[in-house]
């Protein structure tokens, strides 16, 4: 597989795949009603990112220019969920995840929304760029060698994609799915502009949370969300540790790191009352105001996903 092109190729795929939606007059919705599709993603060490396509345009910096035609097609997709994973399964010395690191990751996930399965699959069947792969018992999917993608719409309302091993992705996330992300955490992700989850973390997003890798290795899961407020987006999160004692230590570390960073930058501390809340083995981050620098950090990390969602060629 081409190094550095895995996430970028998804942009081209979406541009092709969404075009078929313009020809459908029927309204379809995601088949997942009682749980979120992305709850079955996120094996240990894997990264799950989900975005509601109807709200991500509210984020600054990343979503300034949207092609009108593509935006019209995008309106028929409600949610984009992507699972990113390191194909080499190597531990990285650098504990900060950034856009450069993620560019080497594989991806798989789904589009949910007004996606007609028969029409979408028929489009792929008759498109010369896609080859049908039959695997017996009527099971099939489509592969585009140039994009490095394998896709299929198993049912109205959802289109699965992977840049390798589609059948494994279909089985784990759809046919024989087992939820990995607890419902309460998934709801928090689904109700945000962007939701980020990683189980058994060995890395952290660079958003001003200076958490050493030794501490991260003692965590069970990390959920970070960018949430909308009347003024500007804020960071929320839930970091679950392996014990109450470790959670208490993390809470102290987060507060100290936050205060030190503010003093170093000569910025006002603001109200710290409920910014970091300790509850048992979990530490909650509530309404942490993001600076332009921190928003830019998220923007760089999710830049490829933003390009997918908006159709912008960066």
C-alpha positions in Angstrom: 0.0 0.0 0.0 1.3 3.5 -0.8 2.8 5.1 2.3 1.3 8.5 3.1 -1.6 8.1 0.7 -4.0 6.0 2.8 -6.0 8.8 4.3 -5.7 11.1 1.3 -7.1 8.5 -1.0 -10.3 8.4 0.9 -11.0 12.0 -0.2 -11.1 10.8 -3.9 -13.3 7.9 -3.0 -15.9 10.0 -1.3 -15.9 12.4 -4.3 -16.8 9.5 -6.6 -19.1 7.7 -4.2 -21.2 10.6 -3.2 -22.0 11.6 -6.7 -24.5 8.7 -7.0 -26.6 10.2 -4.2 -27.7 13.1 -6.3 -29.7 10.7 -8.4 -31.7 9.2 -5.5 -35.1 10.6 -4.6 -35.8 8.1 -1.7 -34.7 9.1 1.8 -32.7 6.5 3.7 -31.3 6.6 7.2 -28.6 4.7 9.0 -29.8 1.2 10.0 -28.2 1.7 13.4 -30.9 3.1 15.7 -30.4 1.5 19.2 -26.6 2.0 19.1 -24.0 4.0 17.2 -22.3 2.3 14.3 -18.9 3.4 15.5 -19.3 1.7 18.8 -18.0 -1.5 17.2 -14.8 0.2 16.2 -11.8 0.8 18.4 -9.7 -2.3 19.3 -7.0 -1.6 21.8 -4.6 1.0 20.5 -6.8 1.9 17.5 -8.1 5.4 17.0 -11.8 6.2 16.3 -12.9 9.6 15.0 -16.5 10.4 14.3 -18.0 13.6 12.9 -21.5 14.8 12.2 -21.4 16.2 8.7 -24.2 18.7 9.6 -22.3 20.3 12.4 -18.6 20.1 11.5 -18.8 23.3 9.4 -19.2 25.2 12.6 -15.5 24.6 13.4 -13.2 27.5 12.5 -10.0 27.3 10.5 -10.6 24.0 8.8 -14.0 24.6 7.2 -13.7 27.9 5.6 -14.3 27.1 1.9 -16.7 24.4 0.7 -17.5 23.7 -2.9 -21.3 24.4 -3.4 -21.9 21.4 -5.5 -20.0 19.0 -3.2 -21.7 20.6 -0.2 -25.1 19.8 -1.8 -24.1 16.1 -2.1 -22.6 16.1 1.4 -26.0 17.2 2.8 -27.2 13.6 2.2 -24.6 12.1 4.5 -25.3 12.4 8.2 -22.1 11.0 9.8 -18.6 9.9 8.9 -16.8 7.5 11.2 -13.2 6.4 10.7 -11.0 3.9 12.6 -7.3 4.5 12.2 -4.7 2.0 13.1 -0.9 1.4 12.8 -0.3 -1.5 10.4 3.1 -2.2 11.9 1.8 -2.4 15.5 4.9 -0.6 16.7 5.2 1.5 19.9 6.2 5.0 19.1 8.6 6.9 21.4 6.8 10.2 20.7 3.6 10.2 22.8 1.9 13.0 20.7 -0.3 12.0 17.7 0.0 14.5 14.9 -1.0 14.7 11.2 2.3 13.4 10.1 2.1 10.3 12.3 -1.5 9.6 11.3 -0.7 9.9 7.6 1.0 6.4 7.7 -2.0 4.8 9.4 -4.5 2.5 7.7 -8.2 3.4 7.9 -11.7 1.8 7.7 -15.1 3.0 8.6 -18.5 4.0 7.2 -20.6 6.8 5.8 -24.2 6.9 7.2 -27.1 8.8 5.8 -29.2 8.9 2.7 -27.3 6.2 0.9 -29.3 3.9 -1.4 -27.6 0.5 -1.4 -28.8 -0.8 -4.7 -28.0 2.4 -6.6 -24.7 2.9 -5.0 -23.5 -0.7 -5.6 -24.8 -0.5 -9.2 -22.8 2.6 -9.8 -19.6 0.8 -8.5 -20.4 -2.2 -10.6 -20.6 -0.2 -13.9 -17.7 2.1 -13.1 -14.5 1.0 -14.9 -12.4 2.2 -12.0 -13.9 -0.4 -9.6 -13.5 -4.2 -9.8 -16.1 -6.5 -8.3 -14.7 -9.1 -5.9 -16.9 -12.1 -5.3 -16.1 -14.3 -2.3 -18.9 -16.9 -2.4 -22.4 -17.2 -1.0 -23.4 -14.1 -2.9 -20.9 -12.0 -0.8 -19.1 -9.3 -2.8 -17.5 -5.9 -2.6 -15.7 -3.5 -4.9 -12.0 -2.6 -5.1 -10.3 0.4 -6.6 -6.6 -0.3 -7.0 -5.6 3.2 -7.8 -7.3 4.6 -4.7 -6.3 1.6 -2.6 -9.9 1.1 -1.4 -12.5 -1.6 -0.9 -16.1 -0.6 -0.4 -19.7 -1.9 -0.4 -23.1 -0.8 0.8 -24.5 -3.8 2.7 -27.8 -2.0 3.4 -29.6 1.2 2.7 -28.2 4.0 4.8 -24.6 2.9 5.2 -21.5 2.5 3.0 -18.6 0.6 4.5 -15.0 1.3 3.3 -11.5 0.1 4.1 -8.2 0.5 2.4 -7.4 -3.2 3.1 -9.2 -6.4 4.2 -12.8 -5.2 3.7 -14.2 -8.6 4.7 -12.6 -8.4 8.1 -14.0 -4.9 8.5 -17.4 -6.0 7.4 -17.4 -8.9 9.9 -16.2 -6.9 12.9 -18.1 -3.7 12.4 -21.3 -4.9 10.8 -22.1 -8.6 10.5 -20.7 -9.9 13.8 -20.3 -6.6 15.5 -19.4 -6.4 19.2 -19.6 -3.0 20.8 -16.3 -1.7 22.3 -17.1 1.9 23.1 -19.5 2.2 26.0 -22.8 3.9 25.2 -22.4 6.9 27.5 -19.0 7.7 25.9 -20.4 7.1 22.4 -23.3 9.5 23.0 -20.8 12.2 24.1 -18.9 11.7 20.9 -22.0 11.7 18.7 -23.3 14.9 20.2 -20.1 16.8 19.6 -18.6 18.5 16.5 -15.7 15.9 16.5 -15.4 12.9 18.7 -12.1 11.0 19.4 -11.7 7.7 21.1 -8.8 5.4 21.8 -8.7 2.3 24.0 -5.6 1.3 25.8 -3.9 4.5 24.8 -0.2 4.9 24.0 -0.5 8.3 22.5 -2.2 11.7 23.1 -3.4 14.5 20.9 -1.4 17.7 21.4 -4.0 20.0 22.8 -2.1 21.3 25.8 -2.6 18.2 27.9 1.0 17.3 28.8 0.5 13.7 29.9 3.6 11.5 30.0 3.5 8.2 28.2 4.0 6.4 31.5 0.7 7.8 32.7 -1.1 7.1 29.4 -0.1 3.4 29.7 -2.1 3.3 32.9 -5.3 4.5 31.3 -8.2 2.3 30.0 -9.6 4.7 27.5 -9.6 8.3 26.4 -12.5 10.2 24.9 -11.9 13.8 23.7 -14.6 15.9 22.0 -14.8 19.4 20.5 -18.1 20.9 21.6 -19.9 24.0 20.5 -20.5 27.0 22.7 -22.0 30.4 22.1 -18.4 31.9 21.9 -16.0 29.3 20.5 -15.4 25.5 20.5 -14.2 24.0 23.7 -12.6 20.7 24.6 -14.3 18.1 26.7 -13.2 14.6 27.6 -13.3 11.6 29.8 -10.0 9.8 30.7 -10.7 6.5 32.4 -7.7 5.1 34.4 -7.0 1.6 35.8 -7.7 2.6 39.4 -9.2 5.4 41.5 -5.7 6.2 42.8 -4.3 6.6 39.3 -7.2 8.8 38.4 -6.5 11.1 41.3 -2.9 11.4 40.3 -3.9 12.2 36.7 -6.3 14.9 38.0 -3.5 16.6 40.0 -1.2 16.3 36.9 -3.8 17.9 34.6 -4.5 20.8 36.9 -0.8 21.5 37.5 0.0 21.2 33.8 -2.9 23.5 32.8 -1.9 26.1 35.4 1.8 26.0 34.5 0.9 26.4 30.8 -1.3 29.4 31.4 1.3 31.1 33.6 4.0 30.5 31.1 1.9 32.1 28.4 0.9 34.9 30.8 -2.8 34.1 30.2 -5.6 34.4 32.8 -6.4 31.1 34.6 -10.2 31.6 34.4 -12.6 29.5 36.5 -11.0 26.2 37.4 -13.9 25.0 39.6 -15.2 22.3 37.3 -12.6 22.2 34.6 -11.1 18.9 35.8 -13.5 16.7 37.8 -12.5 13.5 39.5 -15.1 10.7 39.7 -13.9 7.4 40.8 -11.5 6.0 38.2 -12.3 8.7 35.6 -11.2 12.3 35.1 -13.7 14.6 33.3 -12.6 17.6 31.3 -15.3 20.2 31.0 -15.4 23.2 28.7 -11.7 23.7 28.4 -11.3 26.8 26.1 -9.2 26.1 23.1 -6.7 28.7 21.9 -6.2 29.3 18.2 -3.0 27.3 18.5 -4.8 24.3 20.0 -7.6 24.6 17.4 -5.0 24.6 14.7 -3.5 21.4 16.2 -6.9 19.7 15.9 -7.3 21.2 12.4 -4.0 19.7 11.3 -4.8 16.3 12.7 -8.2 16.1 11.2 -7.3 17.9 8.0 -7.6 14.8 5.9 -11.0 14.0 7.4 -12.0 17.6 6.8 -11.0 17.2 3.2 -13.1 14.1 3.0 -16.1 15.8 4.5 -16.0 19.0 2.4 -14.5 17.9 -0.8 -11.8 20.5 -0.6 -8.5 19.6 -2.3 -5.8 20.8 0.1 
